[in-house]
Amino acid sequence: MNRPRAAERLVWAVETLAIEPDDRILEIGCGHGVAVSLVCEKLGGGTITAIDRSQKMIEAARRRNAEYVAAGVATFQTATPLEADLGGVRFDKIFAVNVGMFWRQRPVRELALLRERLAPGGRLFLFHEPPPGSTAPPTTEEVPALLEGNGFTVAEILEHDLGRSRVGCVIAGKG
């Protein structure tokens, strides 16, 4: 499908996920659904569920990914992690790109829910790109400490140079 070019941070994020064709994936804060499109291109039997608290973003994401929705590969919900109807699905990979609750809040209830939703051996990927012109690092010690304090084991912390900024990722599994 001919789509506009994806932001480099999203391309790197999806590459970092190392998607397997049969993965079950949850994206938190999917926005316009650009990462969903990139993920779906790599799936072959797997699925992605994408949530966003904005109905407008979910509508845009559904339109962008209509072929994947029709094929049963992608589903969308207007919801926060605590509101989402995820059925009994356990996800191989859960990810969020620039979702403020992970970087500015203490989402203890959300983290407990996400830990429960990870399949055995599953991973949580939290990506962050500071705003342009910011001198803040893309990852800080607070997020790994928050994850460790809420039953996760941090497996890796990555950073990637985008030229004008840096993007970071904290990868964790069940503790």
Disulfide bonds with the S-S distance in Angstrom:
none
